[in-house]
């Protein structure tokens, strides 16, 4: 029986993005206390003495996708004006609650400017979502047609797509090595177990990059249909693009390829050469190799010495929203391989959708 396209993708994406926004706004989720001030006194605060334009832009950009996804998740029968109003209201209420909660965090400052930027971003996103959300994310939208044709069916396919999006988010943490995930050492403040030596670091970096490349490439392969290698290549290209963007935006605009260490360069070559024959293996073997590569890459990232090549000039490090964003990317980046391993294990215990080759007939008719 052909699987029907799952129509709740916009709702899942909107909820997932809202949770990420909440974590970023309340990071580091420690030191809660009562300041003694009224919970909403900040709403009437005057214009701040110091205004950071980048901070305000981050507020707008951070809530723009939320407004788009919220508008796309609302019933298709609603008019555009109603969708825009409700999506903006929901995003505004979320921002209002999070700003109020920041009153109880000593490391955070509630701001009416932040609230205004968040609402403005949600409004722009809601306008886009009300206009194009149905055509892009709806049951017959372009993304849904692509998803049914090229990605395994059911909730397993949707969960896999969300994991890939989270992996890309983790790559925006420019302090990490290329494709590396699962760094519990930095998350927990554990010192490196091995001292730095150039030859040791390059060897670790090469092995880490190669195994991480295999892991994300084969993970992508496990949740796509057919033998087309383009989704795998696209995912690798997006990962490299995200790392380059993070380096250029947050750290060193003069050296966007600073992540390309000698070990990363060699690892890309070795990983690519190993990937070519892996793409020709049976699906079951690819599934097993994806999990094995994840385990190897996670072990290596926690053993590698401190990286001396990524000593960026942190030109945006003093902007609070940038620090909050990097707190979010660090959490996602550190926990991603463990969730991905659980996903691969569950996928293997289910109906074996990842072993399917051709898309269902219903997908061809979309």
Kinemage of the C-alpha trace (Angstrom):
@kinemage 1
@onewidth
@group {chain A} dominant
@subgroup {mainchain}
@vectorlist {calphas} color= white
{ca unk a 1} P 0.000 0.000 0.000
{ca unk a 2} L 1.460 3.335 -1.050
{ca unk a 3} L 2.208 5.698 1.778
{ca unk a 4} L 0.392 9.030 1.764
{ca unk a 5} L 2.364 12.232 2.169
{ca unk a 6} L 2.327 13.296 5.761
{ca unk a 7} L 0.580 16.671 5.958
{ca unk a 8} L 1.824 17.823 9.361
{ca unk a 9} L 5.352 18.713 8.274
{ca unk a 10} L 4.824 22.514 8.699
{ca unk a 11} L 3.422 21.990 12.217
{ca unk a 12} L 6.377 19.790 13.177
{ca unk a 13} L 8.881 22.293 11.802
{ca unk a 14} L 7.165 25.229 13.519
{ca unk a 15} L 7.101 23.456 16.883
{ca unk a 16} L 10.714 22.327 16.565
{ca unk a 17} L 11.886 25.821 15.621
{ca unk a 18} L 9.946 27.369 18.515
{ca unk a 19} L 11.704 25.021 20.941
{ca unk a 20} L 15.096 25.993 19.502
{ca unk a 21} L 14.221 29.683 19.878
{ca unk a 22} L 13.183 29.112 23.480
{ca unk a 23} L 16.464 27.392 24.308
{ca unk a 24} L 18.519 30.096 22.607
{ca unk a 25} L 16.666 32.863 24.473
{ca unk a 26} L 17.005 31.188 27.879
{ca unk a 27} L 20.549 29.866 27.472
{ca unk a 28} L 22.364 28.896 29.719
{ca unk a 29} L 19.230 27.929 31.746
{ca unk a 30} L 21.110 28.368 35.046
{ca unk a 31} L 21.086 30.740 38.017
{ca unk a 32} L 17.358 31.400 38.146
{ca unk a 33} L 16.435 33.989 40.776
{ca unk a 34} L 13.786 36.583 41.535
{ca unk a 35} L 15.116 40.048 40.718
{ca unk a 36} L 12.414 41.729 42.768
{ca unk a 37} L 11.315 43.830 39.768
{ca unk a 38} L 7.862 43.627 38.168
{ca unk a 39} L 7.808 40.898 35.541
{ca unk a 40} L 6.810 43.293 32.734
{ca unk a 41} L 8.466 46.522 33.878
{ca unk a 42} L 10.918 46.272 30.978
{ca unk a 43} L 8.077 46.886 28.510
{ca unk a 44} L 8.052 50.590 29.410
{ca unk a 45} L 11.819 51.080 29.522
{ca unk a 46} L 13.189 54.079 27.542
{ca unk a 47} L 15.466 53.785 24.538
{ca unk a 48} L 18.711 52.116 25.716
{ca unk a 49} L 21.891 54.143 26.051
{ca unk a 50} L 23.800 51.602 23.947
{ca unk a 51} L 22.111 50.270 20.828
{ca unk a 52} L 23.764 47.412 18.910
{ca unk a 53} L 22.379 47.165 15.397
{ca unk a 54} L 23.635 43.613 14.887
{ca unk a 55} L 21.734 42.480 17.975
{ca unk a 56} L 18.516 43.961 16.617
{ca unk a 57} L 19.059 42.360 13.203
{ca unk a 58} L 19.609 38.990 14.893
{ca unk a 59} L 16.239 39.367 16.624
{ca unk a 60} L 14.518 40.010 13.305
{ca unk a 61} L 16.254 37.168 11.491
{ca unk a 62} L 15.719 34.739 14.356
{ca unk a 63} L 11.933 35.102 14.323
{ca unk a 64} L 11.474 35.379 10.555
{ca unk a 65} L 11.491 31.584 9.981
{ca unk a 66} L 9.153 31.119 12.948
{ca unk a 67} L 6.597 33.470 11.418
{ca unk a 68} L 6.878 31.721 8.057
{ca unk a 69} L 6.476 28.240 9.515
{ca unk a 70} L 3.657 29.298 11.834
{ca unk a 71} L 1.695 30.825 8.952
{ca unk a 72} L 2.279 27.736 6.791
{ca unk a 73} L 1.131 25.475 9.650
{ca unk a 74} L -2.261 27.185 9.994
{ca unk a 75} L -5.334 25.732 8.204
{ca unk a 76} L -5.276 26.207 4.430
{ca unk a 77} L -8.900 27.378 4.523
{ca unk a 78} L -7.948 30.535 6.426
{ca unk a 79} L -7.417 33.756 4.529
{ca unk a 80} L -3.978 35.315 4.212
{ca unk a 81} L -4.740 38.225 6.540
{ca unk a 82} L -5.970 35.845 9.251
{ca unk a 83} L -2.885 33.659 8.889
{ca unk a 84} L -0.560 36.665 9.146
{ca unk a 85} L -2.349 38.029 12.199
{ca unk a 86} L -2.500 34.709 14.082
{ca unk a 87} L 1.075 33.662 13.225
{ca unk a 88} L 2.452 37.059 14.267
{ca unk a 89} L 0.394 36.990 17.459
{ca unk a 90} L 1.601 33.507 18.401
{ca unk a 91} L 5.239 34.419 17.750
{ca unk a 92} L 4.790 37.675 19.667
{ca unk a 93} L 3.307 35.874 22.666
{ca unk a 94} L 6.213 33.430 22.626
{ca unk a 95} L 8.701 36.309 22.542
{ca unk a 96} L 6.821 38.133 25.308
{ca unk a 97} L 6.924 35.075 27.555
{ca unk a 98} L 10.594 34.432 26.900
{ca unk a 99} L 11.577 38.053 27.501
{ca unk a 100} L 9.629 38.006 30.782
{ca unk a 101} L 11.367 34.772 31.785
{ca unk a 102} L 14.738 36.447 31.190
{ca unk a 103} L 13.975 38.663 34.220
{ca unk a 104} L 14.766 35.610 36.339
{ca unk a 105} L 18.137 34.886 34.671
{ca unk a 106} L 21.091 36.969 35.916
{ca unk a 107} L 22.928 36.565 32.608
{ca unk a 108} L 20.005 37.880 30.532
{ca unk a 109} L 18.287 41.248 30.177
{ca unk a 110} L 14.670 41.546 29.066
{ca unk a 111} L 14.274 44.205 26.375
{ca unk a 112} L 11.334 45.832 24.631
{ca unk a 113} L 13.608 46.387 21.630
{ca unk a 114} L 14.207 42.652 21.423
{ca unk a 115} L 10.459 42.085 21.577
{ca unk a 116} L 9.883 44.624 18.824
{ca unk a 117} L 12.540 43.057 16.610
{ca unk a 118} L 11.117 39.601 17.198
{ca unk a 119} L 7.597 40.706 16.281
{ca unk a 120} L 8.878 42.518 13.193
{ca unk a 121} L 10.729 39.410 12.048
{ca unk a 122} L 7.702 37.204 12.722
{ca unk a 123} L 5.487 39.601 10.749
{ca unk a 124} L 7.780 39.530 7.710
{ca unk a 125} L 7.984 35.742 7.912
{ca unk a 126} L 4.216 35.413 8.352
{ca unk a 127} L 3.617 37.530 5.251
{ca unk a 128} L 5.865 35.211 3.277
{ca unk a 129} L 4.343 32.096 4.833
{ca unk a 130} L 0.771 33.194 4.132
{ca unk a 131} L 1.653 33.928 0.498
{ca unk a 132} L 3.919 31.022 -0.348
{ca unk a 133} L 3.696 28.582 2.553
{ca unk a 134} L 0.963 26.433 1.027
{ca unk a 135} L 2.763 26.166 -2.307
{ca unk a 136} L 6.028 25.316 -0.584
{ca unk a 137} L 5.080 23.301 2.514
{ca unk a 138} L 1.457 22.282 1.917
{ca unk a 139} L 0.217 18.712 1.151
{ca unk a 140} L 0.707 19.356 -2.570
{ca unk a 141} L 3.541 21.834 -2.200
{ca unk a 142} L 6.933 21.628 -3.845
{ca unk a 143} L 8.738 20.534 -0.681
{ca unk a 144} L 6.142 17.857 0.010
{ca unk a 145} L 6.370 16.513 -3.559
{ca unk a 146} L 10.148 16.421 -3.302
{ca unk a 147} L 9.941 14.781 0.115
{ca unk a 148} L 7.569 12.018 -1.037
{ca unk a 149} L 9.568 11.336 -4.169
{ca unk a 150} L 13.066 11.236 -2.688
{ca unk a 151} L 12.719 10.618 1.083
{ca unk a 152} L 11.451 7.527 2.875
{ca unk a 153} L 7.834 7.712 3.953
{ca unk a 154} L 6.054 8.237 7.232
{ca unk a 155} L 7.272 9.863 10.420
{ca unk a 156} L 10.684 8.261 10.008
{ca unk a 157} L 11.303 10.366 6.916
{ca unk a 158} L 10.180 13.549 8.636
{ca unk a 159} L 12.313 12.805 11.696
{ca unk a 160} L 15.319 12.197 9.464
{ca unk a 161} L 14.804 15.490 7.643
{ca unk a 162} L 14.621 17.359 10.928
{ca unk a 163} L 17.831 15.682 12.070
{ca unk a 164} L 19.574 16.812 8.891
{ca unk a 165} L 18.382 20.383 9.497
{ca unk a 166} L 19.726 20.201 13.061
{ca unk a 167} L 23.045 18.871 11.761
{ca unk a 168} L 23.317 21.902 9.472
{ca unk a 169} L 22.503 24.155 12.418
{ca unk a 170} L 25.332 22.539 14.376
{ca unk a 171} L 27.740 23.280 11.529
{ca unk a 172} L 27.143 26.994 12.090
{ca unk a 173} L 29.270 26.732 15.231
{ca unk a 174} L 32.542 27.944 13.756
{ca unk a 175} L 34.626 26.806 16.726
{ca unk a 176} L 34.189 23.163 15.699
{ca unk a 177} L 36.126 21.130 13.215
{ca unk a 178} L 34.552 20.378 9.844
{ca unk a 179} L 31.539 17.999 10.097
{ca unk a 180} L 32.493 17.162 13.708
{ca unk a 181} L 29.628 16.489 16.135
{ca unk a 182} L 29.277 14.915 19.582
{ca unk a 183} L 31.869 17.018 21.410
{ca unk a 184} L 30.812 16.288 24.991
{ca unk a 185} L 34.224 17.403 26.214
{ca unk a 186} L 33.547 21.075 25.456
{ca unk a 187} L 29.942 20.848 26.632
{ca unk a 188} L 30.953 19.458 30.024
{ca unk a 189} L 34.198 21.413 30.412
{ca unk a 190} L 36.461 18.329 30.312
{ca unk a 191} L 40.127 18.998 29.412
{ca unk a 192} L 41.597 17.258 26.353
{ca unk a 193} L 43.016 13.814 27.206
{ca unk a 194} L 45.957 14.113 24.801
{ca unk a 195} L 48.569 16.877 24.549
{ca unk a 196} L 48.952 18.681 21.259
{ca unk a 197} L 51.600 17.645 18.775
{ca unk a 198} L 51.319 18.751 15.139
{ca unk a 199} L 51.590 15.279 13.628
{ca unk a 200} L 49.135 13.855 16.172
{ca unk a 201} L 46.607 16.612 15.595
{ca unk a 202} L 46.769 16.309 11.805
{ca unk a 203} L 46.306 12.530 12.008
{ca unk a 204} L 43.294 12.896 14.302
{ca unk a 205} L 41.862 15.684 12.174
{ca unk a 206} L 42.202 13.606 9.004
{ca unk a 207} L 40.526 10.562 10.522
{ca unk a 208} L 37.805 12.681 12.126
{ca unk a 209} L 36.939 14.536 8.927
{ca unk a 210} L 36.893 11.331 6.862
{ca unk a 211} L 34.707 9.422 9.327
{ca unk a 212} L 32.357 12.385 9.867
{ca unk a 213} L 31.984 12.816 6.105
{ca unk a 214} L 31.082 9.140 5.752
{ca unk a 215} L 28.668 9.386 8.674
{ca unk a 216} L 26.598 12.303 7.387
{ca unk a 217} L 26.736 11.116 3.769
{ca unk a 218} L 25.536 7.594 4.608
{ca unk a 219} L 22.996 8.920 7.109
{ca unk a 220} L 21.544 10.982 4.262
{ca unk a 221} L 21.674 7.923 1.993
{ca unk a 222} L 19.740 5.819 4.526
{ca unk a 223} L 16.724 8.099 4.362
{ca unk a 224} L 16.592 8.744 0.622
{ca unk a 225} L 15.030 6.602 -2.070
{ca unk a 226} L 16.730 5.214 -5.154
{ca unk a 227} L 20.388 5.378 -6.065
{ca unk a 228} L 20.626 9.080 -6.948
{ca unk a 229} L 23.763 10.479 -5.231
{ca unk a 230} L 22.674 14.121 -5.594
{ca unk a 231} L 20.997 14.369 -2.140
{ca unk a 232} L 24.205 13.106 -0.535
{ca unk a 233} L 26.381 15.545 -2.461
{ca unk a 234} L 23.960 18.383 -1.744
{ca unk a 235} L 24.085 17.671 1.995
{ca unk a 236} L 27.880 17.703 2.027
{ca unk a 237} L 27.930 20.944 0.043
{ca unk a 238} L 25.426 22.536 2.451
{ca unk a 239} L 27.556 21.468 5.422
{ca unk a 240} L 30.679 23.032 3.921
{ca unk a 241} L 28.683 26.149 3.050
{ca unk a 242} L 27.344 26.438 6.614
{ca unk a 243} L 30.815 26.114 8.110
{ca unk a 244} L 32.210 28.704 5.699
{ca unk a 245} L 29.333 31.092 6.418
{ca unk a 246} L 29.838 30.780 10.170
{ca unk a 247} L 33.573 31.435 9.888
{ca unk a 248} L 33.064 34.446 7.643
{ca unk a 249} L 30.131 35.938 9.585
{ca unk a 250} L 31.025 35.415 13.223
{ca unk a 251} L 34.790 35.219 13.334
{ca unk a 252} L 37.142 36.131 10.512
{ca unk a 253} L 35.668 37.726 7.371
{ca unk a 254} L 39.129 37.769 5.818
{ca unk a 255} L 39.530 33.988 6.042
{ca unk a 256} L 36.201 32.215 5.412
{ca unk a 257} L 38.078 28.952 4.769
{ca unk a 258} L 39.997 29.001 8.056
{ca unk a 259} L 38.289 25.692 8.920
{ca unk a 260} L 40.211 24.039 6.050
{ca unk a 261} L 43.093 22.781 8.190
{ca unk a 262} L 45.692 20.386 6.741
{ca unk a 263} L 43.899 17.485 8.396
{ca unk a 264} L 40.488 18.596 7.134
{ca unk a 265} L 41.864 18.892 3.607
{ca unk a 266} L 43.275 15.366 3.717
{ca unk a 267} L 40.167 14.028 5.426
{ca unk a 268} L 37.920 15.388 2.681
{ca unk a 269} L 39.978 13.537 0.092
{ca unk a 270} L 40.129 10.282 2.069
{ca unk a 271} L 36.449 10.438 3.016
{ca unk a 272} L 35.377 11.123 -0.565
{ca unk a 273} L 37.411 8.197 -1.880
{ca unk a 274} L 35.880 5.893 0.738
{ca unk a 275} L 32.373 7.191 0.064
{ca unk a 276} L 32.390 6.303 -3.636
{ca unk a 277} L 32.406 2.500 -3.148
{ca unk a 278} L 30.093 2.815 -0.117
{ca unk a 279} L 27.396 4.313 -2.319
{ca unk a 280} L 27.412 1.106 -4.364
{ca unk a 281} L 26.888 -1.193 -1.374
{ca unk a 282} L 23.511 -2.718 -0.434
{ca unk a 283} L 21.275 -0.520 1.692
{ca unk a 284} L 21.705 -2.711 4.759
{ca unk a 285} L 25.491 -2.355 4.595
{ca unk a 286} L 25.186 1.412 4.166
{ca unk a 287} L 22.933 1.542 7.205
{ca unk a 288} L 25.484 -0.336 9.323
{ca unk a 289} L 28.376 1.804 8.056
{ca unk a 290} L 26.471 5.006 8.850
{ca unk a 291} L 26.167 3.999 12.500
{ca unk a 292} L 29.754 2.782 12.684
{ca unk a 293} L 31.098 5.999 11.161
{ca unk a 294} L 29.064 8.042 13.635
{ca unk a 295} L 30.537 6.110 16.544
{ca unk a 296} L 34.089 6.499 15.237
{ca unk a 297} L 33.697 10.232 14.546
{ca unk a 298} L 32.163 10.846 17.978
{ca unk a 299} L 35.009 9.031 19.712
{ca unk a 300} L 37.634 10.943 17.729
{ca unk a 301} L 36.138 14.385 18.399
{ca unk a 302} L 36.379 13.723 22.131
{ca unk a 303} L 39.985 12.511 21.904
{ca unk a 304} L 41.496 15.054 19.524
{ca unk a 305} L 43.818 17.659 21.122
{ca unk a 306} L 42.770 21.308 21.274
{ca unk a 307} L 42.621 22.798 17.805
{ca unk a 308} L 45.246 25.537 17.297
{ca unk a 309} L 44.203 26.304 13.715
{ca unk a 310} L 40.840 27.901 14.492
{ca unk a 311} L 41.986 30.813 16.647
{ca unk a 312} L 39.604 33.262 14.990
{ca unk a 313} L 39.419 36.957 15.684
{ca unk a 314} L 35.994 37.020 17.350
{ca unk a 315} L 34.638 40.259 15.918
{ca unk a 316} L 31.035 39.555 17.059
{ca unk a 317} L 31.785 37.738 20.295
{ca unk a 318} L 30.489 40.559 22.507
{ca unk a 319} L 27.002 40.550 20.967
{ca unk a 320} L 24.641 38.781 23.329
{ca unk a 321} L 22.460 37.204 20.656
{ca unk a 322} L 25.519 35.779 18.918
{ca unk a 323} L 26.575 34.137 22.178
{ca unk a 324} L 23.080 32.768 22.680
{ca unk a 325} L 23.105 31.423 19.126
{ca unk a 326} L 26.410 29.694 19.698
{ca unk a 327} L 25.101 28.221 22.935
{ca unk a 328} L 22.288 26.691 20.895
{ca unk a 329} L 24.583 25.395 18.160
{ca unk a 330} L 26.930 23.890 20.754
{ca unk a 331} L 24.094 21.958 22.387
{ca unk a 332} L 22.715 20.716 19.064
{ca unk a 333} L 26.185 19.879 17.794
{ca unk a 334} L 27.127 17.957 20.955
{ca unk a 335} L 23.960 15.857 21.197
{ca unk a 336} L 23.274 15.289 17.498
{ca unk a 337} L 25.160 11.985 16.916
{ca unk a 338} L 23.518 10.316 19.905
{ca unk a 339} L 20.042 11.205 18.659
{ca unk a 340} L 21.084 10.175 15.140
{ca unk a 341} L 22.287 6.789 16.398
{ca unk a 342} L 18.981 6.253 18.191
{ca unk a 343} L 17.180 7.195 14.978
{ca unk a 344} L 19.224 4.737 12.913
{ca unk a 345} L 18.571 1.982 15.451
{ca unk a 346} L 14.841 2.668 15.428
{ca unk a 347} L 14.843 2.851 11.642
{ca unk a 348} L 16.405 -0.589 11.465
{ca unk a 349} L 13.736 -2.013 13.790
{ca unk a 350} L 10.824 -0.553 11.858
{ca unk a 351} L 9.509 -1.606 8.453
{ca unk a 352} L 12.821 -1.258 6.677
{ca unk a 353} L 11.709 1.844 4.750
{ca unk a 354} L 15.331 2.798 4.231
{ca unk a 355} L 15.773 -0.356 2.141
{ca unk a 356} L 13.159 0.773 -0.362
{ca unk a 357} L 14.358 1.970 -3.706
{ca unk a 358} L 11.685 3.534 -5.880
{ca unk a 359} L 9.206 6.094 -4.636
{ca unk a 360} L 5.595 5.067 -4.185
{ca unk a 361} L 3.223 5.432 -7.136
{ca unk a 362} L 1.382 8.215 -5.359
{ca unk a 363} L 4.594 10.238 -5.369
{ca unk a 364} L 4.910 9.911 -9.151
{ca unk a 365} L 1.394 11.300 -9.580
{ca unk a 366} L 2.058 14.387 -7.443
